[in-house]
Amino acid sequence: MTLAEKLLKDFEQLTEEKKKEVIEFVEFIKSKEQREIETLMETVINENREALEELAK
């Protein structure tokens, strides 16, 4: 059984309220990951601002 199959099987056995909690948790993880990517990109830009400005000329 794959992880996706196990997750779906377990998810289907939850109450509607618990399913909502799982969905909220997944959305939280996705938004956290997005914030981490944005922070990383901001760091890269800040650390390379001078070079990027030179390239933009």
Secondary structure, 3 states (H helix, E strand, C coil): CCHHHHHHHHHHCCCHHHHHHHHHHHHHHHHHHHHHHHHHHHHHHHHCHHHHHHHHC
